């Protein structure tokens, strides 16, 4: 299942466009544009193998790294989330937050987030549908993490849900999914 660029995905409060892949000697970089409605943004997450850099075009972004105070940036300001560092960000303003940036290396980010957004759209809110979320977080566990989910749930419960989902035929829409990156 190959992602064709550009591609735009949306969920209940976010819109993310993967514009293009730029080939670089030390890994491909995917260029992104994103927007969120007030109060929305991704939950605490970790890109285990990727750096993520976002520049605010308009609006106000709040962001946080565990153990640190919330920080805020506005138009023209940039934040870099290094690989392996848990983080979250959100629209901290009263109007739409628009950002541009990149994620490097590109790896499976477009596929993974497309699946996450689709799973959220199934429920109509931030909590993704459990079978799809379990599949994605189990299959790509060396690439992405949700640190607020207890380890027992990720290591025991989610693999059981994936097994049950396979028995029930829940994953036909993931046929041809890209292989996980070995981290």
C-alpha positions as CSV (number, residue, x, y, z in Angstrom):
1,X,0.0,0.0,0.0
2,X,1.9,3.0,-1.3
3,X,1.1,6.5,-0.3
4,X,0.8,8.9,-3.3
5,X,1.9,12.5,-2.5
6,X,0.4,15.0,-2.0
7,X,-2.2,13.4,0.4
8,X,-4.4,15.1,2.9
9,X,-6.0,13.5,5.9
10,X,-8.5,14.9,8.4
11,X,-10.0,13.9,11.7
12,X,-12.5,15.6,14.1
13,X,-10.3,18.8,14.5
14,X,-7.1,18.4,12.5
15,X,-6.1,18.5,8.9
16,X,-2.7,17.3,7.8
17,X,-1.2,17.3,4.3
18,X,1.9,15.4,3.3
19,X,3.1,17.5,0.4
20,X,6.2,15.8,-0.9
21,X,9.2,13.7,-0.1
22,X,12.6,15.4,-0.4
23,X,15.5,13.0,-0.9
24,X,18.5,13.7,1.3
25,X,21.7,11.8,1.9
26,X,20.8,11.0,5.5
27,X,17.2,10.1,4.9
28,X,14.0,11.2,3.1
29,X,12.1,14.2,4.6
30,X,8.4,14.6,4.2
31,X,7.1,18.2,4.0
32,X,3.9,18.8,5.8
33,X,1.2,21.4,6.3
34,X,-1.2,21.2,9.2
35,X,-4.1,23.0,10.7
36,X,-6.1,22.5,13.9
37,X,-9.2,24.0,15.3
38,X,-9.0,25.7,18.8
39,X,-8.3,23.3,21.6
40,X,-7.4,20.4,19.3
41,X,-4.1,18.6,18.5
42,X,-2.5,15.2,18.8
43,X,-2.3,13.4,22.2
44,X,1.1,12.9,23.8
45,X,3.1,10.8,21.4
46,X,6.7,9.8,20.5
47,X,8.3,9.4,17.1
48,X,10.9,6.9,18.1
49,X,13.0,7.2,14.8
50,X,12.0,10.6,13.5
51,X,12.5,14.3,14.1
52,X,9.5,16.6,13.7
53,X,9.8,20.3,13.0
54,X,6.9,22.7,12.9
55,X,6.7,26.4,12.2
56,X,3.6,28.4,13.0
57,X,2.2,30.3,10.1
58,X,-0.9,31.7,11.9
59,X,-2.5,31.2,15.3
60,X,-1.0,30.1,18.6
61,X,0.5,26.7,19.3
62,X,0.9,25.3,22.8
63,X,3.2,22.3,23.3
64,X,4.6,20.3,26.1
65,X,7.3,17.7,26.8
66,X,6.7,15.5,29.9
67,X,8.2,17.1,33.0
68,X,8.4,20.5,31.4
69,X,6.1,23.5,31.6
70,X,3.7,24.2,28.7
71,X,5.3,26.5,26.1
72,X,3.6,28.7,23.5
73,X,4.7,30.0,20.1
74,X,3.2,32.2,17.4
75,X,3.6,33.1,13.8
76,X,7.2,32.7,12.4
77,X,8.3,30.7,15.4
78,X,9.5,27.1,15.2
79,X,9.7,24.1,17.5
80,X,11.8,20.9,16.9
81,X,10.7,17.7,18.5
82,X,13.7,15.3,18.5
83,X,13.2,11.6,17.9
84,X,12.5,9.6,21.0
85,X,11.2,12.6,23.0
86,X,7.5,12.4,23.9
87,X,5.5,15.5,23.1
88,X,2.1,16.9,22.4
89,X,1.0,20.1,20.8
90,X,-2.4,21.9,20.4
91,X,-4.1,25.0,19.1
92,X,-3.9,27.3,22.1
93,X,-5.6,30.2,20.4
94,X,-9.1,31.2,19.4
95,X,-8.7,30.9,15.6
96,X,-7.3,28.2,13.4
97,X,-3.7,27.2,13.9
98,X,-1.8,26.7,10.7
99,X,1.7,25.2,10.5
100,X,4.3,24.0,8.0
101,X,7.2,21.7,8.7
102,X,8.8,18.4,8.1
103,X,9.3,14.9,9.5
104,X,12.6,13.1,8.9
105,X,13.1,10.3,8.0
106,X,9.7,9.9,6.3
107,X,9.5,6.2,7.0
108,X,5.8,5.1,7.5
109,X,4.5,8.3,9.0
110,X,1.9,9.0,6.2
111,X,0.5,5.5,6.4
112,X,0.5,5.4,10.2
113,X,-1.2,8.7,10.7
114,X,-3.7,8.0,7.9
115,X,-4.7,4.9,9.8
116,X,-4.9,6.7,13.1
117,X,-7.0,9.5,11.6
118,X,-9.4,6.9,10.0
119,X,-9.7,5.2,13.3
120,X,-10.6,8.5,15.0
121,X,-13.1,9.2,12.3
122,X,-14.8,5.9,13.1
123,X,-15.5,7.1,16.6
124,X,-15.9,10.8,15.8
125,X,-13.5,12.0,18.4
126,X,-9.9,11.8,19.7
127,X,-10.3,8.2,20.9
128,X,-9.6,5.9,17.9
129,X,-11.5,2.7,17.2
130,X,-9.8,0.0,19.3
131,X,-9.1,-2.7,16.7
132,X,-7.4,-0.3,14.3
133,X,-5.5,1.6,17.1
134,X,-4.3,-1.8,18.5
135,X,-3.1,-2.9,15.0
136,X,-1.2,0.3,14.3
137,X,0.4,0.6,17.7
138,X,1.4,-3.0,17.8
139,X,2.7,-3.3,14.2
140,X,4.6,0.0,14.3
141,X,5.7,-0.2,18.0
142,X,9.4,0.3,17.1
143,X,8.4,3.6,15.3
144,X,5.7,5.3,17.3
145,X,4.5,5.3,20.9
146,X,1.7,6.7,22.9
147,X,3.4,7.0,26.3
148,X,0.2,7.7,28.2
149,X,-1.1,4.2,27.4
150,X,0.0,1.8,30.2
151,X,2.8,-0.6,29.1
152,X,0.7,-3.6,30.1
153,X,-2.1,-2.5,27.7
154,X,0.5,-2.0,24.8
155,X,2.4,-5.2,25.4
156,X,-0.5,-7.6,26.4
157,X,-4.0,-6.3,25.8
158,X,-3.4,-4.7,22.4
159,X,-1.7,-7.8,20.9
160,X,-4.7,-9.9,22.1
161,X,-7.1,-7.4,20.5
162,X,-5.0,-7.7,17.2
163,X,-5.3,-11.5,17.4
164,X,-9.1,-11.2,17.9
165,X,-9.3,-8.6,15.1
166,X,-7.5,-11.0,12.7
167,X,-9.9,-13.8,13.6
168,X,-12.8,-11.5,13.0
169,X,-11.4,-10.2,9.6
170,X,-11.1,-6.6,10.9
171,X,-7.9,-5.8,9.0
172,X,-8.7,-6.2,5.3
173,X,-8.3,-2.4,4.9
174,X,-4.7,-2.8,6.1
175,X,-3.7,-5.4,3.4
176,X,-0.5,-4.3,1.8
177,X,0.5,-2.2,4.8
178,X,4.2,-1.1,4.6
179,X,6.6,-3.2,6.7
180,X,7.6,-1.7,10.0
181,X,11.0,-0.1,10.2
182,X,13.4,-2.0,12.4
183,X,14.5,0.5,15.0
